[in-house]
Amino acid sequence: MDALMTLQQSTCHRILIVDDTPANIQVVASALHEDYEVLIASSARKALELLKREHKPDLILLDVMMPDMDGYTLCGQLKQDPELADIPVIFITALSGSADETKGLSVGGSDFISKPINVAVLRARVKTHLALKQHADLLRSMVYVDGLTGVANRRRFDEALQTAYRNCVRHAKDLSLLMIDVDYFKRYNDYYGHQAGDQCLQKIATALSSVLHRGYDLVARYGGEEFVCLVPECDFTSAQRMAEALRAAVLALDIAHADSPIAPRVTVSVGVSTGRADRCHSPHVLLEKADAALYEAKRQGRDRVVATAL
């Protein structure tokens, strides 16, 4: 039980228990393991290590008094991390004064459970906070989804780009961006009508999404008839192959485009940029290079891929 123990694998909700006392861990884990996936860290330091290498939990149950770093300090650190800040934290503590509760809430805690632990109260509080988080996640996801195509929107892309850039800098990994533009889409709209244009964009979004298989890859509608793919930890050669696969997926839709001067069906142009994130000045450099590559693909005649490595 030193760093990580998974007690239940079959449920969607994951709970991290952080406590340095084995007896407390046993009580909490026994109360929850039948309904949730339970992870265990026996110190604040080990909790931080676990959070770096595992998928983040849906809820953290956190002891206050621990030797290496107390729960208040750990909670404060988690709330400063954009990738972890939305995880609700319930303090489990023998401290019961109003000053202690005020301090816990001020560092971002969501609730308190007093020791000795009442199992029924523990289960009820966990269920309540998981339901609240699920509702908040649903609302957040609605803000980040493009209403027409169902893929991520520009806001979601901008935030994901910053996160992927930081992660790739931390691990000295490549980061690839693919900018995709539907060729002569204005002519398509003028010829077939805007309703057909909307349906065309929906089909293209689905086709692009089908090419990306990793959970941390992202397809977003960048604006109008332009899409962007964010592909972390993807080298230049792999990014080129992916771009060709995206172009082929749109061609395979076989959507007629009678007013296109380059092909009788809908095509796309793709601009690719790849670079080691730790060698780029900012993620916007990659974005600018992908946009320039897209412009070059269109200048060369469209329906093609142009790629650049930084």
C-alpha positions as CSV (number, residue, x, y, z in Angstrom):
1,M,0.0,0.0,0.0
2,D,3.0,2.3,-0.2
3,A,2.4,4.1,-3.4
4,L,-0.6,2.7,-5.3
5,M,-3.1,0.0,-4.8
6,T,-6.0,-0.6,-7.2
7,L,-8.8,-2.4,-5.3
8,Q,-11.5,-2.2,-8.0
9,Q,-11.1,-2.0,-11.7
10,S,-14.6,-2.3,-13.1
11,T,-16.1,1.1,-12.2
12,C,-15.8,4.5,-13.9
13,H,-15.2,6.5,-10.8
14,R,-11.7,6.6,-9.3
15,I,-11.0,7.8,-5.8
16,L,-7.5,8.5,-4.4
17,I,-7.0,8.1,-0.6
18,V,-4.0,9.9,0.8
19,D,-3.2,9.0,4.4
20,D,-0.1,7.9,6.3
21,T,-2.0,5.6,8.8
22,P,-2.7,2.1,7.5
23,A,-5.7,1.6,9.8
24,N,-7.4,4.7,8.4
25,I,-6.7,3.6,4.9
26,Q,-8.2,0.2,5.6
27,V,-11.4,1.7,7.0
28,V,-11.9,4.1,4.0
29,A,-10.9,1.6,1.3
30,S,-13.1,-1.1,2.7
31,A,-16.1,1.2,2.7
32,L,-15.6,2.2,-0.9
33,H,-13.8,-0.5,-2.9
34,E,-17.0,-2.4,-3.9
35,D,-18.4,0.7,-5.7
36,Y,-15.3,2.6,-6.9
37,E,-11.8,2.1,-8.1
38,V,-9.6,3.0,-5.1
39,L,-6.0,4.3,-5.3
40,I,-3.9,4.7,-2.3
41,A,-0.9,6.9,-1.5
42,S,0.7,6.8,2.0
43,S,2.1,10.4,1.9
44,A,1.6,13.7,0.1
45,R,4.8,13.2,-1.9
46,K,3.7,9.8,-3.1
47,A,0.3,11.2,-4.0
48,L,2.0,13.8,-6.3
49,E,4.1,11.1,-7.9
50,L,1.0,9.0,-8.5
51,L,-0.9,11.9,-10.0
52,K,1.9,12.4,-12.5
53,R,1.8,8.9,-13.8
54,E,-1.8,7.8,-13.5
55,H,-5.1,9.1,-15.0
56,K,-6.4,11.6,-12.6
57,P,-9.0,10.5,-10.0
58,D,-12.5,11.9,-9.8
59,L,-12.2,12.6,-6.0
60,I,-9.4,12.8,-3.4
61,L,-9.9,11.9,0.2
62,L,-7.1,13.6,2.1
63,D,-5.7,13.3,5.6
64,V,-4.7,16.6,7.1
65,M,-1.9,15.6,9.5
66,M,0.9,13.9,7.6
67,P,4.7,14.0,8.3
68,D,6.3,15.1,5.0
69,M,3.6,17.6,3.9
70,D,0.2,18.3,5.5
71,G,-3.0,18.0,3.7
72,Y,-3.6,21.7,3.5
73,T,-0.3,22.3,1.7
74,L,-1.0,19.4,-0.7
75,C,-4.5,20.6,-1.5
76,G,-3.1,24.1,-2.2
77,Q,-0.6,22.7,-4.6
78,L,-3.2,20.7,-6.4
79,K,-5.5,23.7,-6.9
80,Q,-2.6,25.6,-8.4
81,D,-2.2,22.9,-11.1
82,P,-4.7,23.5,-14.0
83,E,-4.8,19.8,-14.8
84,L,-5.7,18.8,-11.2
85,A,-7.6,21.9,-9.9
86,D,-11.0,20.6,-10.8
87,I,-10.7,17.4,-8.6
88,P,-12.8,17.8,-5.4
89,V,-10.9,17.2,-2.2
90,I,-12.5,16.0,1.0
91,F,-10.4,16.3,4.1
92,I,-10.5,13.5,6.6
93,T,-9.3,14.8,9.9
94,A,-9.6,14.6,13.7
95,L,-9.4,18.4,13.7
96,S,-12.8,19.9,14.3
97,G,-12.4,23.6,15.1
98,S,-13.9,26.3,12.9
99,A,-10.4,27.7,12.1
100,D,-9.3,24.3,10.8
101,E,-12.4,24.1,8.5
102,T,-11.9,27.7,7.3
103,K,-8.3,26.9,6.5
104,G,-9.3,23.8,4.5
105,L,-11.9,25.6,2.5
106,S,-9.5,28.5,1.8
107,V,-7.0,26.2,0.2
108,G,-9.7,24.7,-2.1
109,G,-11.1,21.8,-0.1
110,S,-14.7,20.8,-0.8
111,D,-15.8,19.2,2.5
112,F,-14.7,17.7,5.8
113,I,-15.3,14.2,7.3
114,S,-14.4,13.9,10.9
115,K,-12.5,11.0,12.6
116,P,-13.5,8.5,13.8
117,I,-15.0,7.8,10.4
118,N,-18.7,7.1,10.1
119,V,-18.9,4.8,7.1
120,A,-22.5,5.8,6.2
121,V,-21.5,9.5,6.2
122,L,-18.4,8.7,4.2
123,R,-20.3,6.9,1.5
124,A,-23.0,9.6,1.3
125,R,-20.5,12.5,1.1
126,V,-18.5,10.7,-1.6
127,K,-21.6,10.0,-3.6
128,T,-22.7,13.6,-3.4
129,H,-19.4,15.1,-4.5
130,L,-19.0,12.7,-7.3
131,A,-22.5,13.6,-8.6
132,L,-21.6,17.3,-8.3
133,K,-18.4,16.8,-10.2
134,Q,-20.1,14.8,-12.9
135,H,-22.6,17.6,-13.4
136,A,-19.8,20.2,-13.5
137,D,-17.9,18.1,-16.0
138,L,-21.0,17.9,-18.2
139,L,-21.5,21.7,-18.1
140,R,-17.8,22.2,-18.9
141,S,-17.8,19.8,-21.8
142,M,-20.8,21.6,-23.3
143,V,-18.8,24.9,-23.2
144,Y,-16.0,23.2,-25.1
145,V,-18.0,21.5,-27.9
146,D,-18.6,23.0,-31.4
147,G,-22.4,23.1,-31.7
148,L,-22.5,22.1,-35.4
149,T,-19.9,19.4,-35.8
150,G,-19.7,17.9,-32.2
151,V,-15.9,18.1,-32.1
152,A,-14.0,20.4,-29.8
153,N,-14.3,24.1,-30.4
154,R,-11.7,26.8,-30.6
155,R,-11.8,27.5,-26.8
156,R,-11.1,23.8,-26.0
157,F,-8.3,23.7,-28.6
158,D,-6.6,26.8,-27.1
159,E,-6.6,25.3,-23.6
160,A,-5.5,21.8,-24.8
161,L,-2.7,23.3,-26.8
162,Q,-1.3,25.0,-23.7
163,T,-1.6,21.8,-21.6
164,A,0.0,19.6,-24.3
165,Y,2.8,22.1,-24.8
166,R,3.6,22.1,-21.1
167,N,3.6,18.3,-20.9
168,C,5.8,17.9,-24.0
169,V,8.2,20.5,-22.6
170,R,8.4,18.6,-19.4
171,H,9.2,15.3,-21.1
172,A,11.2,16.7,-24.0
173,K,8.7,15.3,-26.6
174,D,7.6,16.3,-30.0
175,L,4.4,18.1,-30.5
176,S,2.6,18.2,-33.9
177,L,-0.2,20.4,-35.2
178,L,-2.2,19.8,-38.3
179,M,-4.3,22.6,-39.9
180,I,-7.0,21.4,-42.3
181,D,-9.0,23.5,-44.7
182,V,-11.9,22.4,-46.9
183,D,-11.0,23.3,-50.4
184,Y,-13.3,25.8,-52.2
185,F,-15.9,25.5,-49.4
186,K,-17.5,28.9,-50.3
187,R,-18.2,27.5,-53.8
188,Y,-19.7,24.4,-52.2
189,N,-22.0,26.5,-50.1
190,D,-23.0,28.7,-53.0
191,Y,-23.7,25.7,-55.3
192,Y,-25.4,23.3,-52.9
193,G,-26.8,25.7,-50.1
194,H,-25.8,26.3,-46.5
195,Q,-27.7,23.3,-45.2
196,A,-25.7,21.0,-47.4
197,G,-22.6,22.9,-46.3
198,D,-23.4,22.2,-42.7
199,Q,-23.9,18.5,-43.4
200,C,-20.6,18.4,-45.3
201,L,-18.7,19.9,-42.3
202,Q,-20.4,17.4,-40.0
203,K,-19.2,14.4,-42.1
204,I,-15.7,15.8,-42.4
205,A,-15.5,16.2,-38.6
206,T,-16.5,12.6,-38.1
207,A,-14.0,11.4,-40.7
208,L,-11.2,13.4,-39.1
209,S,-12.1,12.1,-35.7
210,S,-12.0,8.5,-36.9
211,V,-8.3,8.8,-37.8
212,L,-7.1,9.9,-34.4
213,H,-7.2,6.9,-32.0
214,R,-5.3,8.1,-28.9
215,G,-7.3,9.6,-26.1
216,Y,-5.1,12.7,-25.8
217,D,-5.2,13.6,-29.5
218,L,-7.7,16.3,-30.3
219,V,-9.7,17.3,-33.4
220,A,-11.2,20.8,-33.1
221,R,-13.1,23.1,-35.4
222,Y,-10.9,26.1,-35.7
223,G,-13.4,28.3,-37.5
224,G,-15.6,28.2,-40.5
225,E,-14.4,25.4,-42.8
226,E,-11.1,25.0,-40.9
227,F,-10.2,22.3,-38.5
228,V,-7.1,21.6,-36.4
229,C,-5.6,18.4,-35.0
230,L,-3.4,18.5,-31.8
231,V,-1.2,15.5,-31.7
232,P,1.2,15.3,-28.7
233,E,4.3,13.0,-28.7
234,C,4.1,12.6,-32.5
235,D,7.3,12.9,-34.6
236,F,7.5,14.6,-38.0
237,T,7.3,11.4,-40.1
238,S,4.3,10.1,-38.1
239,A,2.6,13.5,-38.4
240,Q,3.0,13.4,-42.1
241,R,1.5,10.0,-42.3
242,M,-1.4,11.1,-40.1
243,A,-2.0,14.2,-42.4
244,E,-2.2,11.9,-45.4
245,A,-4.6,9.6,-43.6
246,L,-6.8,12.6,-42.8
247,R,-6.8,13.8,-46.4
248,A,-7.6,10.3,-47.6
249,A,-10.5,9.9,-45.0
250,V,-12.2,13.0,-46.4
251,L,-11.7,11.8,-50.0
252,A,-13.2,8.5,-49.0
253,L,-16.4,10.3,-48.0
254,D,-16.9,10.9,-51.8
255,I,-18.9,14.0,-51.3
256,A,-19.7,15.5,-54.7
257,H,-18.4,19.0,-55.4
258,A,-19.4,19.9,-58.9
259,D,-18.1,23.5,-58.6
260,S,-14.6,22.6,-57.4
261,P,-11.9,23.5,-60.0
262,I,-9.6,20.8,-58.7
263,A,-11.7,17.7,-58.2
264,P,-15.3,16.4,-58.6
265,R,-15.6,15.8,-54.9
266,V,-14.8,17.5,-51.6
267,T,-11.1,17.7,-50.8
268,V,-8.9,19.2,-48.0
269,S,-5.5,20.8,-47.8
270,V,-3.4,20.1,-44.7
271,G,-0.5,22.0,-43.2
272,V,1.7,20.2,-40.6
273,S,4.2,21.5,-38.1
274,T,6.2,19.4,-35.7
275,G,8.8,20.4,-33.2
276,R,10.4,19.5,-29.9
277,A,8.3,21.5,-27.5
278,D,11.2,22.4,-25.2
279,R,12.9,24.0,-28.2
280,C,10.0,26.2,-29.2
281,H,9.6,29.6,-27.7
282,S,5.8,29.0,-27.4
283,P,3.0,26.8,-28.7
284,H,2.0,29.7,-30.9
285,V,5.2,29.2,-33.0
286,L,3.9,25.7,-33.9
287,L,0.5,27.1,-34.8
288,E,2.0,29.8,-37.0
289,K,4.1,27.3,-38.8
290,A,1.2,24.9,-39.4
291,D,-0.9,27.8,-40.7
292,A,2.0,28.8,-43.1
293,A,2.3,25.2,-44.3
294,L,-1.5,25.2,-44.9
295,Y,-1.1,28.4,-46.9
296,E,1.6,26.8,-49.0
297,A,-0.5,23.7,-49.6
298,K,-3.2,25.9,-51.0
299,R,-0.7,27.9,-53.1
300,Q,0.6,24.7,-54.6
301,G,-2.9,23.7,-55.8
302,R,-4.7,22.3,-52.8
303,D,-5.8,18.7,-52.1
304,R,-2.3,18.0,-50.6
305,V,-0.2,17.9,-47.5
306,V,2.7,20.3,-46.8
307,A,4.7,19.7,-43.7
308,T,7.5,21.6,-41.8
309,A,9.7,20.6,-39.0
310,L,11.0,23.1,-36.5
